[in-house]
Amino acid sequence: MTEAPGPFNAGEPALITDAGGTVSLVEGSTFCLSDGAGDVRSGSMHGFFFRDARMLSRWELSLDGRAPHALSVMTPEAFTARFVLRRPPKAGQADSTLLVVRERLVGDGLRETITLENLGREATAVGLELRVEADFADLFAVKEGRGSSSGADATVAGTELVLRDRADGLRGVAISASGSPVVVPGALSWRVVVPAGGRWSTEIMVQPTLAGRMVEPQFRRGEVAASTGPARKIEAWRSASTSVEVDDPALTAVLKRTESDLGALQIHDPARGGRPFVAAGAPWFMTLFGRDSLLTAWMALPLDVGLALGTLQTLAELQGREVDPFTEEEPGRILHELRLGPDSAHVLGGNHYYGTVDATPLFVMLLAECRRWGAEESTVRALLPAAEAAMRWIDEFSDRDGDGFVEYRRATDRGLINQGWKDSFDGINDARGRLAEGPIALCEVQGYAYAARLAFAELAEAFGEPAKAAAHRERAEELRKRFAETYWLADRGWYAVALDGQKDPVDALTSNAAHCLWSGIATDEHAAVLVERLSGPEMDSGFGLRTLATSMGAYNPMSYHNGSVWPHDTAIAVAGLLRYAHVPGAVELAQRLAEGLLDAATAFGGRLPELFCGFSRAEFNPPVPYPTSCSPQAWAAAAPLLLVRAFLGLQPDVPERRLAVAPHLPGRWGQLRLRQLRLGPVTADITATGGDATVEGLPEGWTRTGTTG
């Protein structure tokens, strides 16, 4: 009997790291987690996953009955890895003469080539065995450490090992290999003699089955890696993207990893014409997430507007149409997440869940921003009905008591208790550490609603509805005034993180307040004081901005949302500070936060994780990892792009043929160069150093504003 699932996301995430570290490979909706030797061991959180289900729960290599010794692992791209191992030395010997290399590639399947190289002076006999198991567990079950109770049936068809979900025979996986293996249920094995100085290899293919049909992998047997689907996809992404170059080697390494990770996290949905959207992150969120996908697309606009448009179009098709308390769907509401795993219907009431308060205003903000970046008029026009429906949701469903503020309260006990970006159950609390009771009106969401009204006004005016535009601008200014009166804590010097169900301010000092700078809802007077508060050691960890100040009652640097550092959150804070660059201290704090964040990225091998612990830099250097952090993760990967755009002061307006560039680059960056920046039909090159910039390639009739070199 299958165990009944608990409330959505109620279980604590299980550890996915160990002493040897976890190697994550990702390509679209396919990903693989293993240890540093390339093994997936039974009972761990590792596995080969496809469309929210674990297709392989064991993938363990042995030589002569012993595990090989791991030497190193290289991941040149997010979807491929090379594990370098050796056969354990013989008894009484210190060295081994047999090198083992596992080359792994994922993309709608898995391909692994195992090569044995004999570095000795005589032939060597090797017994090679690969143990294979599957449990077809739902991603939620793996995340919560539950696994699957159904298991798999294993059969051998010739030289192919076939594993099928015992609970659902339509889901399965087939494993085949070259080199004439002996195949039995649960294992493939080879008896090999490798001559002195010689090599032997086998190529193993893993092909998933869904709905009784084999999934075509993005590679063929024997195909060189550079010709495979994942490699072609990343090269096409790079060719179509703006080139970003910088003197600072640390930032260069981070941007290179950003480009690779964002390319691999893209999912091209064949059911929707292959249009792209970005998945939120591996391992737990390899799917469309409203908030995460929208913010990532916003950050990535300097590289590619098409990713943002694909995300908007996909979310528009999935936009709420009716009221359903179980999934929290409401007319006009933008999706929180889309799931495809075997337990999705039980956990979410279906594959679609809408419990997010911020994705809907972010949708409208991004649509207007895409227009400024040169999206075709017809594409923007086609999305206007979705934007209008989103604004109606803000007016009719998000304001439960008519006070003008956007708020949330989950519809059933299956939904998320907190529905902003800090969506853990204890993510919203006051200065004493007491949890806020709903309905909750988050400060940053009021900023998003303010920016969404201005964005919709801009769209309405551009498409011939000036009266509607004026009405939304007026409502935006009313919201800004009421926000300043209600949320500002004059005796503290920051915005309340929220209003609770009694309309009392939730008075904790949090990073949420910095989002109010990014959206522009903050007044200059309040911004000047807020900059001082954010500058102190309570909030600045030395590696980025903490989510919660050290002086608050719920502060815990090892928590998910109460004192940790999230790179995307720090990047938004930096962008907000630079929006208020005229405020004393704002630029200096922005540069300090950015430099700390890039130092953290270097410590993590050039890839920013979803989050890390918020200990001070003076106490722990390098930063301490958070054990269940996603990596790669979309908005963490995109955060460096937001830093680049913000420090450039880059604000295009293609319909008006205007480009603003007002840089405040950190000194350590040196010269920053953007090549082939696409602005609709126009491409431009930007070169900046410090506070100066030059722009080349703008045609006649364009206006350039900002500083010049």
Sequence and secondary structure as in RCSB ss.txt:
>XXXX:A:sequence
MTEAPGPFNAGEPALITDAGGTVSLVEGSTFCLSDGAGDVRSGSMHGFFFRDARMLSRWELSLDGRAPHALSVMT
PEAFTARFVLRRPPKAGQADSTLLVVRERLVGDGLRETITLENLGREATAVGLELRVEADFADLFAVKEGRGSSS
GADATVAGTELVLRDRADGLRGVAISASGSPVVVPGALSWRVVVPAGGRWSTEIMVQPTLAGRMVEPQFRRGEVA
ASTGPARKIEAWRSASTSVEVDDPALTAVLKRTESDLGALQIHDPARGGRPFVAAGAPWFMTLFGRDSLLTAWMA
LPLDVGLALGTLQTLAELQGREVDPFTEEEPGRILHELRLGPDSAHVLGGNHYYGTVDATPLFVMLLAECRRWGA
EESTVRALLPAAEAAMRWIDEFSDRDGDGFVEYRRATDRGLINQGWKDSFDGINDARGRLAEGPIALCEVQGYAY
AARLAFAELAEAFGEPAKAAAHRERAEELRKRFAETYWLADRGWYAVALDGQKDPVDALTSNAAHCLWSGIATDE
HAAVLVERLSGPEMDSGFGLRTLATSMGAYNPMSYHNGSVWPHDTAIAVAGLLRYAHVPGAVELAQRLAEGLLDA
ATAFGGRLPELFCGFSRAEFNPPVPYPTSCSPQAWAAAAPLLLVRAFLGLQPDVPERRLAVAPHLPGRWGQLRLR
QLRLGPVTADITATGGDATVEGLPEGWTRTGTTG
>XXXX:A:secstr
      STT S       TT EEEEEETTEEEEEETTS B TTSS EEEETTEEEESEEEEEETTB  EEEEEEE
EETTEEEEEEE    TT S   EEEEEEEEESSSEEEEEEEEE SSS EEEEEEEEEE    BHHHHHTT   SS
 EEEEEETTEEEEEESS TT EEEEEESS  EEETTEEEEEEEE TT EEEEEEEEEEEETTEE   SS TT  G
GGSHHHHHHHHHHHHS EEEES HHHHHHHHHHHHHHHHHEEEEGGGTTEEEE  BTTTB S BHHHHHHHHHHT
TTT HHHHHHHHHHHHHT   S BTTTTB TT   SEE  STTHHHHHSSSEE   SSHHHHHHHHHHHHHHTT 
 HHHHHHHHHHHHHHHHHHHHTS SSSSS   B  SSTTS S  SS  STTSSB TT  B  SSBEEHHHHHHHH
HHHHHHHHHHHHTT HHHHHHHHHHHHHHHHHHHHHHEETTTTEE SEE TTS EE   BTHHHHHHHHT S HH
HHHHHHHHHHSTTTB SSSBBSB TTSTT  TTSSSSS B HHHHHHHHHHHHHTTTSTTHHHHHHHHHHHHHHH
HHHTTT   S B    TTTSSS  B TT  SSBHHHHHHHHHHHHHHHT EEEGGGTEEEE     GGG EEEEE
EEEETTEEEEEEEETTEEEEE   TT EEEE   
